[in-house]
Amino acid sequence: KSLDLGLKNNLQFPSKKEIFLFIMQFFKSEKEYSTRDVDNMCKTVLDTLKDKFYISDSQVRTILCSKKLDKRINENFVYIAVKELKTEDDINFLKEAGIERAINMYYEVSPSIKR
């Protein structure tokens, strides 16, 4: 699915402010899940988002990165939330976005998949 979805006319990005990233990588098999390192996943996402959501990796103040096996997800899928930070309260808000929001997004971008 396209990372550029909705970015063409978004004047907010790339941001010059500090950033919070929420990354949830879903895997469809135990083998893939057990061989993937979270630190490498984070670096890949950081490199992919640079110049699209922020100018420099140094703007990223906080990253919440996790991997998960979930039977509701039928293919490997990564959910990413990006938020410009204004206060410490912003971080708590995004932490609460969590897994259910990621799964809902998966079904939105994969309409051929049935729940």
C-alpha positions, 0 to 999 in steps of 0.5 A: 500500500502506498505511504504517500497516501494523503501526503500530496496536499498536506502542508503539515509534513514534512514537519520541522517539529519534534516527532513521536512515532508509533510502529506496529509490525504484524506478521502472518507466520511464527517463523517471520515473527521470530526472526525479525529484530525490532531495532532493524524494523525501526531503522527501516521505518525511520529511513522510509519516513525521512523527507516525507514526515520529518526532515531529519531523524534527529527530530524523532523524540520518542518511538514506540515500536512493536511486533505482533502475531495476530490471527486477524491479520492475513499478511505482513502489515506495518501500521505507522502513526506520526504525530508532531509533539507539542507537549508530553501529553501528546505521547500518552494520547498516541500510546493509547491508539494501540493495536485495535486502531492498527487492525482497523487501518489494515482492513481499510487498506485491504478491502479484499480481506474479510474480518 
